[in-house]
Amino acid sequence: KVYPVRVALSTGGDALIANLALEGTSKTPIDFIIKGDLPDVAMLGRVANWNLMGVPHMHLDISGGMDVHKITIRKSKINLRGTEFVVSGEYDWGKKNDLIQLDVYSKNVRLDKVFPGLYSGGHVRPNRALNVFHDIPLFGEFFYDKTVRLGVGFDNFVVYKELNLKDTKVAVNVANAKGRIDVKSNVANGDINVGVDLDIASDGRIGLQVASRARNVQIGRLLHEINQDNLIAELPMGFDFYIQANGMDLSQIMQTMTGPIRVYSM
């Protein structure tokens, strides 16, 4: 027997409505559709006198289902500050190694729109030795016994001013404490390819080998996209590098990097 349930919640905007189909015995939502604006959790917290951090405006259109050991998200849409992401995936904790699978796609992403104030210049220098990679974790212990399949695709990815990474594709695969990351993109009319091999130790230490190749990147166009005109026209460039490193966090990775880098005009 299946019990249909409908729940609505609103703190402004379109109400967040969840239509659930609950399995008769376990009451697991074997099927669900969630649509509407994500509620302002900070406002909900104030009702209970809790100080909760606010979340950005987000519109959800999510469908999926659950069973006793797996949750699945079918092709769904998340609109974050006007930027639409199409997502699908699953998390299966019933296998020997948990399976995490996620695919994310968007036609157009502007970082300064998704994260307003990212380049506002309001950063205050911390009162310590400057280290931009300070204590950034790599979560090696988490990934050691997981199987991960991640795919990201952005047709246009504007990262800074008008610097646009076109047709960007990222594929991440981790299994049996080994991983592979592949990145492809087009920057300033040039093609860039990056490949990363990972070895994950049981204590979370990650050893990596990174190889990259770029061809015909137009330096003049790149400077134009970050609003630095009249410096260089065209100047196609290429680069190759192979780097090895290991560490528990990003700071250790940066400290142990070794390998050749070659940059040249074409």
Salt bridges, closest charged atoms under 4 A:
ASP31 OD1 - ARG74 NH2 2.52
ASP37 OD1 - HIS57 NE2 3.76
ASP37 OD1 - HIS59 ND1 2.82
ASP67 OD1 - HIS69 ND1 3.93
ASP92 OD1 - HIS69 ND1 3.08
ASP92 OD2 - LYS95 NZ 3.96
ASP112 OD1 - ARG110 NE 3.41
ASP135 OD2 - HIS134 NE2 2.72
ASP145 OD1 - LYS146 NZ 3.19
GLU162 OE2 - ARG110 NH2 3.21
ASP182 OD1 - ARG180 NH2 2.86
ASP197 OD1 - ARG180 NH1 3.02
ASP199 OD1 - LYS178 NZ 2.51
GLU225 OE2 - ARG221 NE 3.38
ASP229 OD1 - HIS224 ND1 2.57
ASP240 OD1 - ARG215 NH2 3.23
ASP240 OD2 - ARG262 NH2 3.16
